[in-house]
């Protein structure tokens, strides 16, 4: 995660699927902004990693 005084972004890999299945990986990126002391997600992006 990278953060400034009132903006930040974070990214990671998630495994998504039903219980008992292998599922698949998804890349997640979120943009955040601090509003009145609370961090709010202002942008969200999902994609399937290449390969």
HTML snippet that shows the backbone in 3Dmol.js (N, CA, C, O; Angstrom):
<script src="https://3Dmol.org/build/3Dmol-min.js"></script>
<div id="view" style="width:600px;height:400px;position:relative"></div>
<script>
const pdb = `
ATOM      1  N   UNK A   1       0.848  -1.168   0.000  1.00  0.00           N
ATOM      2  CA  UNK A   1       0.000   0.000   0.000  1.00  0.00           C
ATOM      3  C   UNK A   1       0.892   1.228   0.000  1.00  0.00           C
ATOM      4  O   UNK A   1       1.932   1.254   0.659  1.00  0.00           O
ATOM      5  N   UNK A   2       0.483   2.238  -0.737  1.00  0.00           N
ATOM      6  CA  UNK A   2       1.174   3.520  -0.778  1.00  0.00           C
ATOM      7  C   UNK A   2       0.164   4.566  -0.350  1.00  0.00           C
ATOM      8  O   UNK A   2      -0.959   4.585  -0.854  1.00  0.00           O
ATOM      9  N   UNK A   3       0.553   5.451   0.589  1.00  0.00           N
ATOM     10  CA  UNK A   3      -0.408   6.427   1.106  1.00  0.00           C
ATOM     11  C   UNK A   3       0.211   7.809   1.207  1.00  0.00           C
ATOM     12  O   UNK A   3       1.407   7.952   1.461  1.00  0.00           O
ATOM     13  N   UNK A   4      -0.613   8.817   1.006  1.00  0.00           N
ATOM     14  CA  UNK A   4      -0.262  10.205   1.246  1.00  0.00           C
ATOM     15  C   UNK A   4      -1.122  10.696   2.398  1.00  0.00           C
ATOM     16  O   UNK A   4      -1.643   9.890   3.170  1.00  0.00           O
ATOM     17  N   UNK A   5      -1.275  12.008   2.523  1.00  0.00           N
ATOM     18  CA  UNK A   5      -2.099  12.545   3.602  1.00  0.00           C
ATOM     19  C   UNK A   5      -3.566  12.170   3.455  1.00  0.00           C
ATOM     20  O   UNK A   5      -4.228  11.858   4.445  1.00  0.00           O
ATOM     21  N   UNK A   6      -4.086  12.199   2.216  1.00  0.00           N
ATOM     22  CA  UNK A   6      -5.514  11.924   2.048  1.00  0.00           C
ATOM     23  C   UNK A   6      -5.835  11.029   0.854  1.00  0.00           C
ATOM     24  O   UNK A   6      -7.006  10.862   0.512  1.00  0.00           O
ATOM     25  N   UNK A   7      -4.823  10.455   0.217  1.00  0.00           N
ATOM     26  CA  UNK A   7      -5.053   9.492  -0.868  1.00  0.00           C
ATOM     27  C   UNK A   7      -4.113   8.303  -0.702  1.00  0.00           C
ATOM     28  O   UNK A   7      -3.024   8.439  -0.146  1.00  0.00           O
ATOM     29  N   UNK A   8      -4.538   7.136  -1.188  1.00  0.00           N
ATOM     30  CA  UNK A   8      -3.718   5.923  -1.095  1.00  0.00           C
ATOM     31  C   UNK A   8      -4.156   4.953  -2.178  1.00  0.00           C
ATOM     32  O   UNK A   8      -5.241   5.085  -2.744  1.00  0.00           O
ATOM     33  N   UNK A   9      -3.299   3.976  -2.463  1.00  0.00           N
ATOM     34  CA  UNK A   9      -3.717   2.880  -3.329  1.00  0.00           C
ATOM     35  C   UNK A   9      -3.120   1.590  -2.786  1.00  0.00           C
ATOM     36  O   UNK A   9      -2.070   1.593  -2.144  1.00  0.00           O
ATOM     37  N   UNK A  10      -3.809   0.493  -3.059  1.00  0.00           N
ATOM     38  CA  UNK A  10      -3.361  -0.826  -2.614  1.00  0.00           C
ATOM     39  C   UNK A  10      -3.660  -1.827  -3.720  1.00  0.00           C
ATOM     40  O   UNK A  10      -4.564  -1.619  -4.530  1.00  0.00           O
ATOM     41  N   UNK A  11      -2.892  -2.920  -3.750  1.00  0.00           N
ATOM     42  CA  UNK A  11      -3.133  -3.948  -4.762  1.00  0.00           C
ATOM     43  C   UNK A  11      -2.783  -5.306  -4.184  1.00  0.00           C
ATOM     44  O   UNK A  11      -2.017  -5.403  -3.225  1.00  0.00           O
ATOM     45  N   UNK A  12      -3.343  -6.346  -4.765  1.00  0.00           N
ATOM     46  CA  UNK A  12      -3.055  -7.691  -4.301  1.00  0.00           C
ATOM     47  C   UNK A  12      -3.662  -8.730  -5.215  1.00  0.00           C
ATOM     48  O   UNK A  12      -4.391  -8.401  -6.151  1.00  0.00           O
ATOM     49  N   UNK A  13      -3.354 -10.000  -4.938  1.00  0.00           N
ATOM     50  CA  UNK A  13      -3.925 -11.128  -5.668  1.00  0.00           C
ATOM     51  C   UNK A  13      -4.882 -11.861  -4.745  1.00  0.00           C
ATOM     52  O   UNK A  13      -4.564 -12.121  -3.585  1.00  0.00           O
ATOM     53  N   UNK A  14      -6.059 -12.194  -5.270  1.00  0.00           N
ATOM     54  CA  UNK A  14      -7.081 -12.919  -4.510  1.00  0.00           C
ATOM     55  C   UNK A  14      -7.379 -14.233  -5.212  1.00  0.00           C
ATOM     56  O   UNK A  14      -7.230 -14.336  -6.429  1.00  0.00           O
ATOM     57  N   UNK A  15      -7.796 -15.228  -4.460  1.00  0.00           N
ATOM     58  CA  UNK A  15      -8.304 -16.461  -5.060  1.00  0.00           C
ATOM     59  C   UNK A  15      -9.812 -16.438  -4.858  1.00  0.00           C
ATOM     60  O   UNK A  15     -10.298 -16.270  -3.740  1.00  0.00           O
ATOM     61  N   UNK A  16     -10.557 -16.611  -5.967  1.00  0.00           N
ATOM     62  CA  UNK A  16     -12.013 -16.516  -5.959  1.00  0.00           C
ATOM     63  C   UNK A  16     -12.594 -17.843  -6.424  1.00  0.00           C
ATOM     64  O   UNK A  16     -12.147 -18.396  -7.429  1.00  0.00           O
ATOM     65  N   UNK A  17     -13.587 -18.360  -5.703  1.00  0.00           N
ATOM     66  CA  UNK A  17     -14.250 -19.590  -6.129  1.00  0.00           C
ATOM     67  C   UNK A  17     -15.197 -20.094  -5.063  1.00  0.00           C
ATOM     68  O   UNK A  17     -15.187 -19.616  -3.928  1.00  0.00           O
ATOM     69  N   UNK A  18     -16.007 -21.056  -5.433  1.00  0.00           N
ATOM     70  CA  UNK A  18     -16.953 -21.668  -4.501  1.00  0.00           C
ATOM     71  C   UNK A  18     -16.208 -22.606  -3.556  1.00  0.00           C
ATOM     72  O   UNK A  18     -15.122 -23.089  -3.877  1.00  0.00           O
ATOM     73  N   UNK A  19     -16.796 -22.857  -2.393  1.00  0.00           N
ATOM     74  CA  UNK A  19     -16.208 -23.778  -1.423  1.00  0.00           C
ATOM     75  C   UNK A  19     -15.990 -25.142  -2.079  1.00  0.00           C
ATOM     76  O   UNK A  19     -16.866 -25.644  -2.782  1.00  0.00           O
ATOM     77  N   UNK A  20     -14.832 -25.731  -1.848  1.00  0.00           N
ATOM     78  CA  UNK A  20     -14.520 -27.042  -2.388  1.00  0.00           C
ATOM     79  C   UNK A  20     -13.992 -27.037  -3.811  1.00  0.00           C
ATOM     80  O   UNK A  20     -13.763 -28.102  -4.384  1.00  0.00           O
ATOM     81  N   UNK A  21     -13.792 -25.844  -4.402  1.00  0.00           N
ATOM     82  CA  UNK A  21     -13.233 -25.759  -5.752  1.00  0.00           C
ATOM     83  C   UNK A  21     -11.888 -25.054  -5.690  1.00  0.00           C
ATOM     84  O   UNK A  21     -11.572 -24.372  -4.715  1.00  0.00           O
ATOM     85  N   UNK A  22     -11.101 -25.229  -6.748  1.00  0.00           N
ATOM     86  CA  UNK A  22      -9.796 -24.565  -6.804  1.00  0.00           C
ATOM     87  C   UNK A  22      -9.942 -23.060  -7.007  1.00  0.00           C
ATOM     88  O   UNK A  22      -9.119 -22.286  -6.519  1.00  0.00           O
ATOM     89  N   UNK A  23     -10.984 -22.641  -7.723  1.00  0.00           N
ATOM     90  CA  UNK A  23     -11.184 -21.218  -7.985  1.00  0.00           C
ATOM     91  C   UNK A  23     -10.155 -20.682  -8.963  1.00  0.00           C
ATOM     92  O   UNK A  23      -9.488 -21.449  -9.657  1.00  0.00           O
ATOM     93  N   UNK A  24     -10.029 -19.367  -9.016  1.00  0.00           N
ATOM     94  CA  UNK A  24      -9.069 -18.732  -9.914  1.00  0.00           C
ATOM     95  C   UNK A  24      -8.552 -17.453  -9.267  1.00  0.00           C
ATOM     96  O   UNK A  24      -9.182 -16.892  -8.371  1.00  0.00           O
ATOM     97  N   UNK A  25      -7.392 -17.005  -9.741  1.00  0.00           N
ATOM     98  CA  UNK A  25      -6.772 -15.805  -9.180  1.00  0.00           C
ATOM     99  C   UNK A  25      -7.302 -14.558  -9.868  1.00  0.00           C
ATOM    100  O   UNK A  25      -7.579 -14.556 -11.068  1.00  0.00           O
ATOM    101  N   UNK A  26      -7.436 -13.500  -9.081  1.00  0.00           N
ATOM    102  CA  UNK A  26      -7.876 -12.205  -9.580  1.00  0.00           C
ATOM    103  C   UNK A  26      -6.948 -11.148  -9.001  1.00  0.00           C
ATOM    104  O   UNK A  26      -6.620 -11.193  -7.816  1.00  0.00           O
ATOM    105  N   UNK A  27      -6.525 -10.205  -9.822  1.00  0.00           N
ATOM    106  CA  UNK A  27      -5.726  -9.071  -9.348  1.00  0.00           C
ATOM    107  C   UNK A  27      -6.701  -7.965  -8.962  1.00  0.00           C
ATOM    108  O   UNK A  27      -7.629  -7.663  -9.712  1.00  0.00           O
ATOM    109  N   UNK A  28      -6.494  -7.362  -7.794  1.00  0.00           N
ATOM    110  CA  UNK A  28      -7.360  -6.297  -7.289  1.00  0.00           C
ATOM    111  C   UNK A  28      -6.524  -5.053  -7.031  1.00  0.00           C
ATOM    112  O   UNK A  28      -5.465  -5.135  -6.409  1.00  0.00           O
ATOM    113  N   UNK A  29      -6.985  -3.916  -7.500  1.00  0.00           N
ATOM    114  CA  UNK A  29      -6.366  -2.622  -7.216  1.00  0.00           C
ATOM    115  C   UNK A  29      -7.461  -1.697  -6.709  1.00  0.00           C
ATOM    116  O   UNK A  29      -8.537  -1.622  -7.302  1.00  0.00           O
ATOM    117  N   UNK A  30      -7.192  -0.993  -5.615  1.00  0.00           N
ATOM    118  CA  UNK A  30      -8.162  -0.028  -5.093  1.00  0.00           C
ATOM    119  C   UNK A  30      -7.481   1.318  -4.881  1.00  0.00           C
ATOM    120  O   UNK A  30      -6.317   1.384  -4.487  1.00  0.00           O
ATOM    121  N   UNK A  31      -8.218   2.381  -5.144  1.00  0.00           N
ATOM    122  CA  UNK A  31      -7.797   3.740  -4.833  1.00  0.00           C
ATOM    123  C   UNK A  31      -8.646   4.224  -3.666  1.00  0.00           C
ATOM    124  O   UNK A  31      -9.857   4.003  -3.644  1.00  0.00           O
ATOM    125  N   UNK A  32      -8.023   4.876  -2.707  1.00  0.00           N
ATOM    126  CA  UNK A  32      -8.732   5.330  -1.509  1.00  0.00           C
ATOM    127  C   UNK A  32      -8.518   6.815  -1.288  1.00  0.00           C
ATOM    128  O   UNK A  32      -7.518   7.386  -1.722  1.00  0.00           O
ATOM    129  N   UNK A  33      -9.471   7.431  -0.609  1.00  0.00           N
ATOM    130  CA  UNK A  33      -9.370   8.841  -0.238  1.00  0.00           C
ATOM    131  C   UNK A  33      -9.874   8.971   1.199  1.00  0.00           C
ATOM    132  O   UNK A  33     -10.888   8.378   1.568  1.00  0.00           O
ATOM    133  N   UNK A  34      -9.149   9.758   2.008  1.00  0.00           N
ATOM    134  CA  UNK A  34      -9.587   9.992   3.384  1.00  0.00           C
ATOM    135  C   UNK A  34     -10.567  11.161   3.385  1.00  0.00           C
ATOM    136  O   UNK A  34     -10.234  12.266   2.958  1.00  0.00           O
ATOM    137  N   UNK A  35     -11.775  10.901   3.871  1.00  0.00           N
ATOM    138  CA  UNK A  35     -12.830  11.909   3.942  1.00  0.00           C
ATOM    139  C   UNK A  35     -13.320  11.960   5.384  1.00  0.00           C
ATOM    140  O   UNK A  35     -13.822  10.968   5.912  1.00  0.00           O
ATOM    141  N   UNK A  36     -13.173  13.113   6.013  1.00  0.00           N
ATOM    142  CA  UNK A  36     -13.595  13.307   7.409  1.00  0.00           C
ATOM    143  C   UNK A  36     -13.031  12.212   8.317  1.00  0.00           C
ATOM    144  O   UNK A  36     -13.728  11.694   9.190  1.00  0.00           O
ATOM    145  N   UNK A  37     -11.748  11.866   8.096  1.00  0.00           N
ATOM    146  CA  UNK A  37     -11.052  10.908   8.953  1.00  0.00           C
ATOM    147  C   UNK A  37     -11.261   9.443   8.606  1.00  0.00           C
ATOM    148  O   UNK A  37     -10.658   8.575   9.238  1.00  0.00           O
ATOM    149  N   UNK A  38     -12.103   9.143   7.615  1.00  0.00           N
ATOM    150  CA  UNK A  38     -12.370   7.749   7.235  1.00  0.00           C
ATOM    151  C   UNK A  38     -11.814   7.477   5.843  1.00  0.00           C
ATOM    152  O   UNK A  38     -11.956   8.304   4.942  1.00  0.00           O
ATOM    153  N   UNK A  39     -11.173   6.307   5.662  1.00  0.00           N
ATOM    154  CA  UNK A  39     -10.677   5.907   4.346  1.00  0.00           C
ATOM    155  C   UNK A  39     -11.820   5.283   3.561  1.00  0.00           C
ATOM    156  O   UNK A  39     -12.434   4.317   4.014  1.00  0.00           O
ATOM    157  N   UNK A  40     -12.109   5.835   2.377  1.00  0.00           N
ATOM    158  CA  UNK A  40     -13.173   5.345   1.508  1.00  0.00           C
ATOM    159  C   UNK A  40     -12.576   4.859   0.194  1.00  0.00           C
ATOM    160  O   UNK A  40     -11.670   5.492  -0.348  1.00  0.00           O
ATOM    161  N   UNK A  41     -13.076   3.739  -0.322  1.00  0.00           N
ATOM    162  CA  UNK A  41     -12.648   3.256  -1.638  1.00  0.00           C
ATOM    163  C   UNK A  41     -13.334   4.120  -2.683  1.00  0.00           C
ATOM    164  O   UNK A  41     -14.562   4.167  -2.755  1.00  0.00           O
ATOM    165  N   UNK A  42     -12.533   4.802  -3.493  1.00  0.00           N
ATOM    166  CA  UNK A  42     -13.081   5.675  -4.531  1.00  0.00           C
ATOM    167  C   UNK A  42     -12.879   5.096  -5.929  1.00  0.00           C
ATOM    168  O   UNK A  42     -13.453   5.594  -6.897  1.00  0.00           O
ATOM    169  N   UNK A  43     -12.063   4.047  -6.035  1.00  0.00           N
ATOM    170  CA  UNK A  43     -11.856   3.373  -7.318  1.00  0.00           C
ATOM    171  C   UNK A  43     -11.505   1.924  -7.032  1.00  0.00           C
ATOM    172  O   UNK A  43     -10.739   1.634  -6.113  1.00  0.00           O
ATOM    173  N   UNK A  44     -12.066   1.012  -7.820  1.00  0.00           N
ATOM    174  CA  UNK A  44     -11.775  -0.415  -7.656  1.00  0.00           C
ATOM    175  C   UNK A  44     -11.662  -1.046  -9.036  1.00  0.00           C
ATOM    176  O   UNK A  44     -12.482  -0.783  -9.915  1.00  0.00           O
ATOM    177  N   UNK A  45     -10.636  -1.885  -9.222  1.00  0.00           N
ATOM    178  CA  UNK A  45     -10.431  -2.542 -10.520  1.00  0.00           C
ATOM    179  C   UNK A  45     -10.032  -3.989 -10.282  1.00  0.00           C
ATOM    180  O   UNK A  45      -9.174  -4.272  -9.445  1.00  0.00           O
ATOM    181  N   UNK A  46     -10.656  -4.912 -11.020  1.00  0.00           N
ATOM    182  CA  UNK A  46     -10.317  -6.335 -10.979  1.00  0.00           C
ATOM    183  C   UNK A  46      -9.854  -6.760 -12.364  1.00  0.00           C
ATOM    184  O   UNK A  46     -10.362  -6.266 -13.371  1.00  0.00           O
ATOM    185  N   UNK A  47      -8.901  -7.663 -12.416  1.00  0.00           N
ATOM    186  CA  UNK A  47      -8.492  -8.251 -13.690  1.00  0.00           C
ATOM    187  C   UNK A  47      -7.922  -9.640 -13.428  1.00  0.00           C
ATOM    188  O   UNK A  47      -7.511  -9.961 -12.313  1.00  0.00           O
ATOM    189  N   UNK A  48      -7.904 -10.453 -14.474  1.00  0.00           N
ATOM    190  CA  UNK A  48      -7.325 -11.789 -14.378  1.00  0.00           C
ATOM    191  C   UNK A  48      -5.869 -11.683 -14.817  1.00  0.00           C
ATOM    192  O   UNK A  48      -5.592 -11.223 -15.925  1.00  0.00           O
ATOM    193  N   UNK A  49      -4.921 -12.107 -13.952  1.00  0.00           N
ATOM    194  CA  UNK A  49      -3.507 -12.016 -14.317  1.00  0.00           C
ATOM    195  C   UNK A  49      -3.189 -12.824 -15.577  1.00  0.00           C
ATOM    196  O   UNK A  49      -3.764 -13.890 -15.798  1.00  0.00           O
ATOM    197  N   UNK A  50      -2.288 -12.321 -16.386  1.00  0.00           N
ATOM    198  CA  UNK A  50      -1.844 -13.041 -17.583  1.00  0.00           C
ATOM    199  C   UNK A  50      -1.080 -14.295 -17.175  1.00  0.00           C
ATOM    200  O   UNK A  50      -0.411 -14.311 -16.142  1.00  0.00           O
ATOM    201  N   UNK A  51      -1.178 -15.319 -17.969  1.00  0.00           N
ATOM    202  CA  UNK A  51      -0.400 -16.524 -17.726  1.00  0.00           C
ATOM    203  C   UNK A  51      -1.174 -17.533 -17.037  1.00  0.00           C
ATOM    204  O   UNK A  51      -0.663 -18.616 -16.754  1.00  0.00           O
TER     205      UNK A  51
END
`;
const viewer = $3Dmol.createViewer("view");
viewer.addModel(pdb, "pdb");
viewer.setStyle({}, {cartoon: {color: "spectrum"}});
viewer.zoomTo();
viewer.render();
</script>
